[in-house]
Amino acid sequence: MPRARRDRLPIREEAMRQWINLPRIEGQASRQAHADLPDGTFERELGKEGFFGPATHMYHRHPPTAWIDWDGPLRPRAFDLTRIDAPQPSPWDALTVLCNAGIRIRFWRAPAAMDHLVRNADGDELLFVHEGAGHLFCDYGHLAIAKGDYVVLPRSTMWRIECSEPVTVLLVEATNGSYRLPDRGLVGKHAIFDPAILDVPAIDDDFRRQQGETETRVRIKRRGEISTVTYPFNPLDAVGWQGDLAPLRLNVRDIRPLMSHRYHLPPSAHTTFVAGRFVVCTFVPRPFETDPGAIKVPFFHNNDDYDEVIFYHAGNFFSRDNIGAGSLTFHPCGFTHGPHPKALAGMLKPKKEATDEYAVMIDSRDALDLGDLPEGVENRDYVHSWRAPGSDAGTDR
């Protein structure tokens, strides 16, 4: 390619990425999103690229989720993953809940002690420990794990766990991708959590004790298929390492959320990790907004570009009704969603001063497919949970 043309390409590409910018106000509207709504209205955000692109806020006379009937395959879904109650010997046996070409979300009840090592050659693995405690052994050493821990395992890390308490894990694979930290922008790199708080495995006495000449199998996943390599010794036999690539651990209790007392921040403010085609956000306890005109619950919004998944870890999930710890909701792209009717009653006057929820949110840029889950795991009435109390039952076809 001639040099002159090659030099111009980035400018052309940048120009092609410019949004059509035309801010306007029509009819009754607030001058500040998520605050000072016109009397008797409900706000709905229509946006591009999640919460990062151009957006419009509409003000409606009725809640945008006040449907009485729903027909067709596109619908909000909820799953009680605690009903997946049989332990699986390996994470490769864990049931897939949702997936696409860039992400695979699984739920795993770990055995007391894995009798083999595993290695994911398809992408980075993110473990979120929902319950229990134990020890993770990997190429890099030993890492204690407990409830509320995120553990990021770079692609092809060999690992296994031993449980001191029964462990359940949400597994989020970044297929053909890597996990990174988000750009913290104006608040700086130490906001939300300081990178210094991230723990890495240690070559300690526990790690050295598990080494030896014991025959060891390594089950490697590549393109969804499993191959087994057998060694006459335990290949977790490192005596040291140096570098800036390693597994890491972050507990949700160490996350210090961004807050604004006058404005309800969008979920993107709580981004914890980013991957190629999705982001992982964490909701942790925080004070409610105190400005009398600011809404105190998640605002109604359209899924215009992303499929949204929320895993409920612990606490009282103030925007949801009848959703318990260990549940997962799935709101695919294509419809408006927001708080349930009971939560909406606290839109401007919350019943308490702060939230007490812990939850993991995953926003996928590409459509997610449902896994093959056992009967009874999905709550098929979830689509009707936004109906106002006393409304006629809709038809779920």
Contacts in CASP RR format, 6 or more apart in sequence:
PFRMAT RR
TARGET T0000
AUTHOR 0000-0000-0000
METHOD contacts of the structure
MODEL  1
MPRARRDRLPIREEAMRQWINLPRIEGQASRQAHADLPDGTFERELGKEG
FFGPATHMYHRHPPTAWIDWDGPLRPRAFDLTRIDAPQPSPWDALTVLCN
AGIRIRFWRAPAAMDHLVRNADGDELLFVHEGAGHLFCDYGHLAIAKGDY
VVLPRSTMWRIECSEPVTVLLVEATNGSYRLPDRGLVGKHAIFDPAILDV
PAIDDDFRRQQGETETRVRIKRRGEISTVTYPFNPLDAVGWQGDLAPLRL
NVRDIRPLMSHRYHLPPSAHTTFVAGRFVVCTFVPRPFETDPGAIKVPFF
HNNDDYDEVIFYHAGNFFSRDNIGAGSLTFHPCGFTHGPHPKALAGMLKP
KKEATDEYAVMIDSRDALDLGDLPEGVENRDYVHSWRAPGSDAGTDR
19 48 0 8 1.000
19 53 0 8 1.000
19 54 0 8 1.000
20 54 0 8 1.000
21 54 0 8 1.000
28 38 0 8 1.000
28 41 0 8 1.000
28 59 0 8 1.000
29 38 0 8 1.000
29 57 0 8 1.000
29 59 0 8 1.000
30 36 0 8 1.000
30 37 0 8 1.000
30 38 0 8 1.000
30 43 0 8 1.000
30 57 0 8 1.000
30 59 0 8 1.000
32 263 0 8 1.000
33 43 0 8 1.000
33 45 0 8 1.000
33 55 0 8 1.000
33 57 0 8 1.000
33 263 0 8 1.000
33 299 0 8 1.000
34 43 0 8 1.000
34 57 0 8 1.000
34 263 0 8 1.000
34 264 0 8 1.000
34 294 0 8 1.000
34 295 0 8 1.000
34 299 0 8 1.000
35 262 0 8 1.000
35 263 0 8 1.000
35 264 0 8 1.000
35 291 0 8 1.000
35 293 0 8 1.000
35 294 0 8 1.000
35 295 0 8 1.000
36 293 0 8 1.000
37 43 0 8 1.000
37 59 0 8 1.000
37 293 0 8 1.000
37 295 0 8 1.000
38 59 0 8 1.000
40 61 0 8 1.000
41 59 0 8 1.000
41 60 0 8 1.000
41 61 0 8 1.000
42 59 0 8 1.000
42 60 0 8 1.000
42 61 0 8 1.000
42 62 0 8 1.000
42 63 0 8 1.000
42 64 0 8 1.000
42 300 0 8 1.000
43 57 0 8 1.000
43 58 0 8 1.000
43 59 0 8 1.000
43 60 0 8 1.000
43 295 0 8 1.000
43 299 0 8 1.000
43 300 0 8 1.000
44 57 0 8 1.000
44 58 0 8 1.000
44 59 0 8 1.000
44 60 0 8 1.000
44 64 0 8 1.000
44 299 0 8 1.000
44 300 0 8 1.000
44 301 0 8 1.000
44 302 0 8 1.000
44 336 0 8 1.000
45 55 0 8 1.000
45 56 0 8 1.000
45 57 0 8 1.000
45 299 0 8 1.000
45 300 0 8 1.000
45 301 0 8 1.000
45 302 0 8 1.000
46 55 0 8 1.000
46 56 0 8 1.000
46 57 0 8 1.000
46 58 0 8 1.000
46 301 0 8 1.000
46 302 0 8 1.000
46 304 0 8 1.000
47 53 0 8 1.000
47 54 0 8 1.000
47 55 0 8 1.000
47 56 0 8 1.000
47 301 0 8 1.000
47 302 0 8 1.000
47 304 0 8 1.000
47 305 0 8 1.000
48 54 0 8 1.000
48 55 0 8 1.000
48 304 0 8 1.000
48 305 0 8 1.000
49 305 0 8 1.000
50 268 0 8 1.000
50 304 0 8 1.000
50 305 0 8 1.000
50 306 0 8 1.000
50 363 0 8 1.000
51 266 0 8 1.000
51 267 0 8 1.000
51 268 0 8 1.000
52 268 0 8 1.000
63 300 0 8 1.000
63 341 0 8 1.000
63 344 0 8 1.000
63 386 0 8 1.000
64 300 0 8 1.000
64 336 0 8 1.000
64 338 0 8 1.000
65 300 0 8 1.000
65 336 0 8 1.000
65 337 0 8 1.000
65 338 0 8 1.000
65 386 0 8 1.000
66 386 0 8 1.000
66 387 0 8 1.000
66 388 0 8 1.000
67 386 0 8 1.000
67 387 0 8 1.000
68 387 0 8 1.000
68 391 0 8 1.000
68 392 0 8 1.000
68 394 0 8 1.000
69 394 0 8 1.000
69 395 0 8 1.000
70 383 0 8 1.000
70 384 0 8 1.000
70 394 0 8 1.000
70 396 0 8 1.000
71 395 0 8 1.000
71 397 0 8 1.000
72 397 0 8 1.000
74 332 0 8 1.000
74 334 0 8 1.000
74 335 0 8 1.000
75 332 0 8 1.000
75 383 0 8 1.000
76 329 0 8 1.000
76 330 0 8 1.000
76 331 0 8 1.000
76 332 0 8 1.000
76 335 0 8 1.000
76 337 0 8 1.000
76 382 0 8 1.000
76 383 0 8 1.000
77 329 0 8 1.000
77 330 0 8 1.000
77 332 0 8 1.000
77 370 0 8 1.000
77 378 0 8 1.000
77 379 0 8 1.000
77 382 0 8 1.000
77 383 0 8 1.000
78 323 0 8 1.000
78 327 0 8 1.000
78 328 0 8 1.000
78 329 0 8 1.000
78 330 0 8 1.000
78 378 0 8 1.000
78 379 0 8 1.000
78 382 0 8 1.000
78 385 0 8 1.000
79 97 0 8 1.000
79 327 0 8 1.000
79 328 0 8 1.000
79 329 0 8 1.000
79 330 0 8 1.000
79 373 0 8 1.000
79 377 0 8 1.000
79 378 0 8 1.000
79 379 0 8 1.000
80 324 0 8 1.000
80 326 0 8 1.000
80 327 0 8 1.000
80 376 0 8 1.000
80 377 0 8 1.000
80 379 0 8 1.000
81 97 0 8 1.000
81 107 0 8 1.000
81 170 0 8 1.000
81 311 0 8 1.000
81 326 0 8 1.000
81 327 0 8 1.000
81 328 0 8 1.000
81 377 0 8 1.000
82 325 0 8 1.000
82 326 0 8 1.000
82 327 0 8 1.000
83 374 0 8 1.000
83 376 0 8 1.000
83 377 0 8 1.000
84 95 0 8 1.000
84 107 0 8 1.000
84 109 0 8 1.000
84 373 0 8 1.000
84 374 0 8 1.000
84 377 0 8 1.000
85 109 0 8 1.000
86 109 0 8 1.000
87 109 0 8 1.000
87 110 0 8 1.000
87 111 0 8 1.000
88 94 0 8 1.000
88 95 0 8 1.000
88 108 0 8 1.000
88 109 0 8 1.000
88 110 0 8 1.000
88 111 0 8 1.000
89 111 0 8 1.000
89 114 0 8 1.000
89 115 0 8 1.000
90 114 0 8 1.000
90 116 0 8 1.000
90 118 0 8 1.000
90 219 0 8 1.000
91 106 0 8 1.000
91 108 0 8 1.000
91 110 0 8 1.000
91 118 0 8 1.000
91 125 0 8 1.000
91 169 0 8 1.000
91 171 0 8 1.000
92 118 0 8 1.000
92 219 0 8 1.000
92 221 0 8 1.000
92 226 0 8 1.000
93 108 0 8 1.000
94 106 0 8 1.000
94 107 0 8 1.000
94 108 0 8 1.000
94 169 0 8 1.000
94 171 0 8 1.000
95 106 0 8 1.000
95 107 0 8 1.000
95 371 0 8 1.000
95 372 0 8 1.000
95 373 0 8 1.000
95 374 0 8 1.000
96 104 0 8 1.000
96 105 0 8 1.000
96 106 0 8 1.000
96 371 0 8 1.000
96 372 0 8 1.000
97 105 0 8 1.000
97 106 0 8 1.000
97 107 0 8 1.000
97 328 0 8 1.000
97 370 0 8 1.000
97 371 0 8 1.000
97 373 0 8 1.000
98 104 0 8 1.000
98 105 0 8 1.000
98 309 0 8 1.000
98 330 0 8 1.000
98 368 0 8 1.000
98 369 0 8 1.000
98 370 0 8 1.000
98 371 0 8 1.000
99 105 0 8 1.000
99 368 0 8 1.000
99 369 0 8 1.000
99 371 0 8 1.000
100 277 0 8 1.000
100 364 0 8 1.000
100 366 0 8 1.000
100 367 0 8 1.000
100 368 0 8 1.000
100 369 0 8 1.000
101 175 0 8 1.000
101 176 0 8 1.000
101 277 0 8 1.000
101 366 0 8 1.000
102 174 0 8 1.000
102 175 0 8 1.000
102 176 0 8 1.000
102 177 0 8 1.000
102 275 0 8 1.000
102 276 0 8 1.000
102 277 0 8 1.000
102 278 0 8 1.000
102 364 0 8 1.000
102 366 0 8 1.000
103 172 0 8 1.000
103 173 0 8 1.000
103 174 0 8 1.000
103 175 0 8 1.000
103 275 0 8 1.000
103 277 0 8 1.000
103 278 0 8 1.000
103 362 0 8 1.000
103 364 0 8 1.000
103 366 0 8 1.000
103 368 0 8 1.000
104 171 0 8 1.000
104 172 0 8 1.000
104 173 0 8 1.000
104 175 0 8 1.000
105 170 0 8 1.000
105 171 0 8 1.000
105 172 0 8 1.000
105 173 0 8 1.000
105 309 0 8 1.000
105 328 0 8 1.000
105 362 0 8 1.000
105 368 0 8 1.000
106 170 0 8 1.000
106 171 0 8 1.000
106 173 0 8 1.000
107 168 0 8 1.000
107 169 0 8 1.000
107 170 0 8 1.000
107 171 0 8 1.000
107 328 0 8 1.000
108 168 0 8 1.000
108 169 0 8 1.000
108 170 0 8 1.000
108 171 0 8 1.000
109 166 0 8 1.000
109 167 0 8 1.000
109 168 0 8 1.000
110 161 0 8 1.000
110 163 0 8 1.000
110 166 0 8 1.000
110 167 0 8 1.000
110 168 0 8 1.000
110 169 0 8 1.000
111 163 0 8 1.000
112 162 0 8 1.000
112 163 0 8 1.000
112 166 0 8 1.000
113 161 0 8 1.000
113 162 0 8 1.000
113 163 0 8 1.000
114 160 0 8 1.000
114 161 0 8 1.000
114 162 0 8 1.000
115 217 0 8 1.000
116 160 0 8 1.000
116 216 0 8 1.000
116 217 0 8 1.000
116 218 0 8 1.000
116 219 0 8 1.000
116 228 0 8 1.000
117 158 0 8 1.000
117 159 0 8 1.000
117 160 0 8 1.000
117 216 0 8 1.000
117 217 0 8 1.000
117 218 0 8 1.000
117 219 0 8 1.000
117 235 0 8 1.000
117 236 0 8 1.000
118 158 0 8 1.000
118 159 0 8 1.000
118 160 0 8 1.000
118 218 0 8 1.000
118 219 0 8 1.000
118 220 0 8 1.000
118 221 0 8 1.000
119 156 0 8 1.000
119 157 0 8 1.000
119 158 0 8 1.000
119 159 0 8 1.000
119 218 0 8 1.000
119 219 0 8 1.000
119 220 0 8 1.000
119 221 0 8 1.000
120 153 0 8 1.000
120 155 0 8 1.000
120 156 0 8 1.000
120 157 0 8 1.000
120 173 0 8 1.000
120 220 0 8 1.000
120 221 0 8 1.000
121 155 0 8 1.000
121 156 0 8 1.000
121 220 0 8 1.000
121 221 0 8 1.000
121 222 0 8 1.000
122 155 0 8 1.000
122 173 0 8 1.000
122 175 0 8 1.000
122 176 0 8 1.000
122 221 0 8 1.000
122 222 0 8 1.000
122 223 0 8 1.000
122 224 0 8 1.000
123 155 0 8 1.000
123 173 0 8 1.000
123 174 0 8 1.000
123 175 0 8 1.000
123 176 0 8 1.000
123 177 0 8 1.000
123 178 0 8 1.000
124 152 0 8 1.000
124 153 0 8 1.000
124 154 0 8 1.000
124 155 0 8 1.000
124 173 0 8 1.000
124 174 0 8 1.000
124 177 0 8 1.000
124 178 0 8 1.000
124 179 0 8 1.000
124 275 0 8 1.000
125 152 0 8 1.000
125 153 0 8 1.000
125 155 0 8 1.000
125 157 0 8 1.000
125 171 0 8 1.000
125 172 0 8 1.000
125 173 0 8 1.000
125 174 0 8 1.000
126 150 0 8 1.000
126 151 0 8 1.000
126 152 0 8 1.000
126 153 0 8 1.000
126 171 0 8 1.000
126 172 0 8 1.000
126 173 0 8 1.000
126 174 0 8 1.000
126 179 0 8 1.000
126 273 0 8 1.000
126 280 0 8 1.000
127 145 0 8 1.000
127 149 0 8 1.000
127 150 0 8 1.000
127 151 0 8 1.000
127 152 0 8 1.000
127 153 0 8 1.000
127 169 0 8 1.000
127 170 0 8 1.000
127 171 0 8 1.000
128 148 0 8 1.000
128 149 0 8 1.000
128 150 0 8 1.000
128 151 0 8 1.000
128 169 0 8 1.000
128 170 0 8 1.000
128 171 0 8 1.000
128 172 0 8 1.000
128 311 0 8 1.000
128 313 0 8 1.000
128 360 0 8 1.000
129 145 0 8 1.000
129 146 0 8 1.000
129 147 0 8 1.000
129 148 0 8 1.000
129 149 0 8 1.000
129 151 0 8 1.000
129 167 0 8 1.000
129 168 0 8 1.000
129 169 0 8 1.000
130 147 0 8 1.000
130 148 0 8 1.000
130 168 0 8 1.000
130 169 0 8 1.000
130 170 0 8 1.000
130 311 0 8 1.000
130 313 0 8 1.000
130 325 0 8 1.000
130 326 0 8 1.000
131 147 0 8 1.000
131 165 0 8 1.000
131 166 0 8 1.000
131 167 0 8 1.000
131 168 0 8 1.000
132 146 0 8 1.000
132 147 0 8 1.000
132 163 0 8 1.000
132 164 0 8 1.000
132 165 0 8 1.000
132 166 0 8 1.000
132 167 0 8 1.000
132 168 0 8 1.000
133 144 0 8 1.000
133 145 0 8 1.000
133 146 0 8 1.000
133 147 0 8 1.000
133 163 0 8 1.000
133 164 0 8 1.000
133 165 0 8 1.000
133 167 0 8 1.000
134 144 0 8 1.000
134 145 0 8 1.000
134 146 0 8 1.000
134 161 0 8 1.000
134 162 0 8 1.000
134 163 0 8 1.000
134 164 0 8 1.000
134 165 0 8 1.000
134 167 0 8 1.000
135 142 0 8 1.000
135 143 0 8 1.000
135 144 0 8 1.000
135 145 0 8 1.000
135 161 0 8 1.000
135 162 0 8 1.000
135 164 0 8 1.000
135 206 0 8 1.000
136 142 0 8 1.000
136 143 0 8 1.000
136 144 0 8 1.000
136 145 0 8 1.000
136 151 0 8 1.000
136 159 0 8 1.000
136 160 0 8 1.000
136 161 0 8 1.000
136 201 0 8 1.000
136 247 0 8 1.000
137 143 0 8 1.000
137 159 0 8 1.000
137 160 0 8 1.000
137 161 0 8 1.000
137 162 0 8 1.000
137 206 0 8 1.000
137 207 0 8 1.000
137 210 0 8 1.000
137 236 0 8 1.000
138 153 0 8 1.000
138 157 0 8 1.000
138 158 0 8 1.000
138 159 0 8 1.000
138 160 0 8 1.000
138 201 0 8 1.000
138 236 0 8 1.000
138 247 0 8 1.000
139 157 0 8 1.000
139 158 0 8 1.000
139 159 0 8 1.000
139 236 0 8 1.000
139 238 0 8 1.000
140 157 0 8 1.000
140 200 0 8 1.000
140 201 0 8 1.000
140 203 0 8 1.000
140 238 0 8 1.000
140 241 0 8 1.000
140 246 0 8 1.000
140 247 0 8 1.000
141 201 0 8 1.000
141 202 0 8 1.000
141 203 0 8 1.000
141 204 0 8 1.000
141 207 0 8 1.000
141 236 0 8 1.000
141 238 0 8 1.000
142 201 0 8 1.000
142 202 0 8 1.000
142 203 0 8 1.000
142 204 0 8 1.000
142 206 0 8 1.000
142 207 0 8 1.000
142 210 0 8 1.000
143 151 0 8 1.000
143 199 0 8 1.000
143 200 0 8 1.000
143 201 0 8 1.000
143 202 0 8 1.000
143 247 0 8 1.000
143 249 0 8 1.000
145 151 0 8 1.000
145 161 0 8 1.000
145 167 0 8 1.000
145 249 0 8 1.000
146 251 0 8 1.000
148 251 0 8 1.000
148 252 0 8 1.000
148 253 0 8 1.000
148 313 0 8 1.000
148 358 0 8 1.000
149 249 0 8 1.000
149 250 0 8 1.000
149 251 0 8 1.000
150 249 0 8 1.000
150 250 0 8 1.000
150 251 0 8 1.000
150 252 0 8 1.000
150 272 0 8 1.000
150 273 0 8 1.000
151 247 0 8 1.000
151 248 0 8 1.000
151 249 0 8 1.000
152 179 0 8 1.000
152 247 0 8 1.000
152 248 0 8 1.000
152 273 0 8 1.000
153 159 0 8 1.000
153 247 0 8 1.000
154 178 0 8 1.000
154 245 0 8 1.000
154 246 0 8 1.000
154 247 0 8 1.000
155 177 0 8 1.000
155 178 0 8 1.000
157 247 0 8 1.000
158 218 0 8 1.000
158 235 0 8 1.000
158 236 0 8 1.000
159 247 0 8 1.000
161 167 0 8 1.000
170 311 0 8 1.000
170 360 0 8 1.000
172 280 0 8 1.000
172 362 0 8 1.000
174 275 0 8 1.000
174 276 0 8 1.000
174 278 0 8 1.000
177 275 0 8 1.000
177 276 0 8 1.000
178 275 0 8 1.000
178 276 0 8 1.000
179 273 0 8 1.000
179 274 0 8 1.000
179 275 0 8 1.000
179 280 0 8 1.000
180 273 0 8 1.000
180 274 0 8 1.000
180 275 0 8 1.000
181 195 0 8 1.000
181 273 0 8 1.000
181 274 0 8 1.000
182 271 0 8 1.000
182 272 0 8 1.000
182 273 0 8 1.000
182 274 0 8 1.000
182 279 0 8 1.000
184 190 0 8 1.000
184 191 0 8 1.000
184 192 0 8 1.000
187 258 0 8 1.000
189 195 0 8 1.000
191 256 0 8 1.000
191 258 0 8 1.000
192 255 0 8 1.000
192 256 0 8 1.000
192 257 0 8 1.000
192 258 0 8 1.000
192 270 0 8 1.000
192 272 0 8 1.000
193 250 0 8 1.000
193 254 0 8 1.000
193 255 0 8 1.000
193 256 0 8 1.000
197 250 0 8 1.000
197 254 0 8 1.000
198 248 0 8 1.000
198 249 0 8 1.000
198 250 0 8 1.000
199 248 0 8 1.000
199 249 0 8 1.000
199 250 0 8 1.000
200 246 0 8 1.000
200 247 0 8 1.000
200 248 0 8 1.000
200 249 0 8 1.000
201 207 0 8 1.000
201 246 0 8 1.000
201 247 0 8 1.000
203 238 0 8 1.000
203 239 0 8 1.000
203 240 0 8 1.000
203 241 0 8 1.000
207 236 0 8 1.000
210 234 0 8 1.000
210 236 0 8 1.000
211 234 0 8 1.000
211 236 0 8 1.000
211 237 0 8 1.000
212 233 0 8 1.000
212 234 0 8 1.000
212 237 0 8 1.000
213 232 0 8 1.000
213 233 0 8 1.000
213 234 0 8 1.000
214 233 0 8 1.000
214 234 0 8 1.000
215 230 0 8 1.000
215 231 0 8 1.000
215 232 0 8 1.000
215 233 0 8 1.000
216 230 0 8 1.000
216 231 0 8 1.000
216 233 0 8 1.000
216 234 0 8 1.000
216 235 0 8 1.000
217 228 0 8 1.000
217 229 0 8 1.000
217 230 0 8 1.000
217 231 0 8 1.000
218 228 0 8 1.000
218 229 0 8 1.000
218 230 0 8 1.000
218 231 0 8 1.000
218 235 0 8 1.000
219 226 0 8 1.000
219 227 0 8 1.000
219 228 0 8 1.000
220 226 0 8 1.000
220 227 0 8 1.000
220 228 0 8 1.000
220 229 0 8 1.000
250 272 0 8 1.000
252 282 0 8 1.000
252 284 0 8 1.000
252 313 0 8 1.000
252 358 0 8 1.000
253 284 0 8 1.000
255 272 0 8 1.000
255 282 0 8 1.000
255 284 0 8 1.000
257 269 0 8 1.000
257 270 0 8 1.000
257 283 0 8 1.000
257 284 0 8 1.000
257 286 0 8 1.000
258 265 0 8 1.000
258 269 0 8 1.000
258 270 0 8 1.000
259 265 0 8 1.000
259 286 0 8 1.000
259 287 0 8 1.000
260 289 0 8 1.000
261 287 0 8 1.000
261 289 0 8 1.000
261 290 0 8 1.000
261 291 0 8 1.000
261 294 0 8 1.000
262 289 0 8 1.000
262 290 0 8 1.000
262 291 0 8 1.000
262 294 0 8 1.000
263 289 0 8 1.000
263 291 0 8 1.000
263 294 0 8 1.000
264 289 0 8 1.000
264 294 0 8 1.000
264 295 0 8 1.000
264 296 0 8 1.000
264 297 0 8 1.000
264 298 0 8 1.000
264 299 0 8 1.000
267 281 0 8 1.000
267 283 0 8 1.000
267 298 0 8 1.000
267 361 0 8 1.000
267 363 0 8 1.000
268 279 0 8 1.000
268 281 0 8 1.000
270 281 0 8 1.000
270 282 0 8 1.000
270 283 0 8 1.000
270 284 0 8 1.000
270 361 0 8 1.000
271 279 0 8 1.000
271 280 0 8 1.000
271 281 0 8 1.000
272 280 0 8 1.000
272 281 0 8 1.000
272 282 0 8 1.000
273 279 0 8 1.000
273 280 0 8 1.000
274 280 0 8 1.000
277 364 0 8 1.000
277 365 0 8 1.000
277 366 0 8 1.000
278 362 0 8 1.000
278 363 0 8 1.000
278 364 0 8 1.000
278 365 0 8 1.000
279 362 0 8 1.000
279 363 0 8 1.000
280 360 0 8 1.000
280 361 0 8 1.000
280 362 0 8 1.000
281 360 0 8 1.000
281 361 0 8 1.000
281 362 0 8 1.000
281 363 0 8 1.000
282 358 0 8 1.000
282 359 0 8 1.000
282 360 0 8 1.000
282 361 0 8 1.000
283 355 0 8 1.000
283 357 0 8 1.000
283 358 0 8 1.000
283 359 0 8 1.000
283 360 0 8 1.000
283 361 0 8 1.000
284 357 0 8 1.000
284 358 0 8 1.000
285 354 0 8 1.000
285 355 0 8 1.000
285 356 0 8 1.000
285 357 0 8 1.000
285 358 0 8 1.000
286 354 0 8 1.000
286 355 0 8 1.000
287 353 0 8 1.000
287 354 0 8 1.000
288 296 0 8 1.000
288 350 0 8 1.000
288 352 0 8 1.000
288 353 0 8 1.000
288 354 0 8 1.000
288 355 0 8 1.000
289 295 0 8 1.000
289 296 0 8 1.000
292 348 0 8 1.000
293 348 0 8 1.000
294 348 0 8 1.000
295 347 0 8 1.000
295 348 0 8 1.000
296 346 0 8 1.000
296 347 0 8 1.000
296 348 0 8 1.000
296 349 0 8 1.000
296 350 0 8 1.000
297 318 0 8 1.000
297 319 0 8 1.000
297 339 0 8 1.000
297 343 0 8 1.000
297 344 0 8 1.000
297 346 0 8 1.000
297 347 0 8 1.000
297 350 0 8 1.000
298 319 0 8 1.000
298 338 0 8 1.000
298 339 0 8 1.000
299 338 0 8 1.000
300 336 0 8 1.000
300 337 0 8 1.000
300 338 0 8 1.000
300 339 0 8 1.000
301 336 0 8 1.000
301 337 0 8 1.000
301 338 0 8 1.000
302 334 0 8 1.000
302 335 0 8 1.000
302 336 0 8 1.000
303 331 0 8 1.000
303 332 0 8 1.000
303 333 0 8 1.000
303 334 0 8 1.000
303 335 0 8 1.000
303 336 0 8 1.000
303 337 0 8 1.000
304 333 0 8 1.000
304 334 0 8 1.000
305 333 0 8 1.000
305 365 0 8 1.000
306 333 0 8 1.000
306 363 0 8 1.000
306 364 0 8 1.000
306 365 0 8 1.000
307 330 0 8 1.000
307 331 0 8 1.000
307 332 0 8 1.000
307 333 0 8 1.000
307 363 0 8 1.000
307 364 0 8 1.000
307 366 0 8 1.000
307 367 0 8 1.000
307 368 0 8 1.000
308 330 0 8 1.000
308 331 0 8 1.000
308 332 0 8 1.000
308 337 0 8 1.000
308 361 0 8 1.000
308 362 0 8 1.000
308 363 0 8 1.000
309 328 0 8 1.000
309 329 0 8 1.000
309 330 0 8 1.000
309 331 0 8 1.000
309 361 0 8 1.000
309 362 0 8 1.000
309 363 0 8 1.000
309 364 0 8 1.000
309 368 0 8 1.000
310 328 0 8 1.000
310 329 0 8 1.000
310 359 0 8 1.000
310 360 0 8 1.000
310 361 0 8 1.000
310 362 0 8 1.000
311 326 0 8 1.000
311 327 0 8 1.000
311 328 0 8 1.000
311 359 0 8 1.000
311 360 0 8 1.000
311 361 0 8 1.000
311 362 0 8 1.000
312 320 0 8 1.000
312 323 0 8 1.000
312 324 0 8 1.000
312 325 0 8 1.000
312 326 0 8 1.000
312 327 0 8 1.000
312 328 0 8 1.000
312 329 0 8 1.000
312 357 0 8 1.000
312 359 0 8 1.000
313 325 0 8 1.000
313 326 0 8 1.000
313 358 0 8 1.000
313 359 0 8 1.000
313 360 0 8 1.000
314 325 0 8 1.000
314 357 0 8 1.000
314 358 0 8 1.000
315 325 0 8 1.000
315 356 0 8 1.000
315 357 0 8 1.000
315 358 0 8 1.000
316 355 0 8 1.000
316 356 0 8 1.000
316 357 0 8 1.000
317 323 0 8 1.000
317 324 0 8 1.000
317 357 0 8 1.000
317 359 0 8 1.000
318 343 0 8 1.000
318 350 0 8 1.000
318 355 0 8 1.000
318 357 0 8 1.000
319 338 0 8 1.000
319 339 0 8 1.000
319 340 0 8 1.000
319 343 0 8 1.000
320 329 0 8 1.000
320 339 0 8 1.000
320 340 0 8 1.000
320 343 0 8 1.000
321 340 0 8 1.000
321 341 0 8 1.000
321 342 0 8 1.000
321 343 0 8 1.000
321 385 0 8 1.000
322 385 0 8 1.000
323 329 0 8 1.000
329 382 0 8 1.000
330 368 0 8 1.000
330 370 0 8 1.000
331 337 0 8 1.000
332 367 0 8 1.000
332 368 0 8 1.000
333 367 0 8 1.000
337 386 0 8 1.000
338 386 0 8 1.000
339 347 0 8 1.000
340 385 0 8 1.000
340 386 0 8 1.000
341 386 0 8 1.000
341 387 0 8 1.000
341 388 0 8 1.000
341 389 0 8 1.000
380 396 0 8 1.000
381 396 0 8 1.000
383 396 0 8 1.000
384 393 0 8 1.000
384 394 0 8 1.000
384 396 0 8 1.000
387 393 0 8 1.000
387 394 0 8 1.000
END
